Amino acid sequence: MPRYPYLLFDADNTLFDFDRADHYAFAAACEVSGLEYSEELLRRYWVHNDACWTMFDRGEATKDFICVERFRRFFAELGVDADPAAANRAHLETLSTCAFPTPYSVEVCETLSKTRRLFLITNAVASVQRGRLARAEIKPYLEAAFISEEAGAQKPTKAYFDYVFARIDGITKDNCLVIGDSLTSDIQGANNYGLACCWYNPKRAANPNGLRVDYEITDLRELYDIV
Ligand SMILES: [Mg+2]
């Protein structure tokens, strides 16, 4: 009997290479905004994007708000007169077509799906995540995807995990493992709900708030020895 027969995977920057997809999506946002794409601009946008998603993870703002707000702040910083809503639309449309896997995610999902049940737990815009999932190589290995927008709640809240647990027969707090890259959503969520968690931390970031991390990996293939 496997230790964790139920695996709850985060999507972005865990199974999907979101940062790579974001390059393309950001370039599309630049194009409709009259800006010339550059890595430097992308890095400046990421500062606002990260700050806005942290607000969302903390429950301080809605997703619709922060998606536009990140571009509003970015344009304000640049002193550019462009439409943040139009930029966001171009960004999301492009994002929904980009399903680049992270290293070894296809291989790991295929292997684990033979003996485990795999699910996606993701804070995301539903249209983007459904679009990406439909194109993803990992799709056949996932039993279901639980998208925050459809759940009406998000990681790390208890309500989100209540929604997920109500939809997976046989899952208990002791037989599942949460795997994700985000401390504020995945690891905090597992801490809140009392679930075992594995922090996928390929960039070897710090854990400043001392959250419980049961396993820490930098390569998804390390899961073979954990689950
Ligand atoms: Mg993530």
Boltz pocket constraint, residues with backbone or C-beta under 6 A from the ligand:
constraints:
  - pocket:
      binder: B
      contacts: [[A, 10], [A, 11], [A, 12], [A, 13], [A, 14], [A, 180], [A, 181], [A, 182]]
      max_distance: 6.0
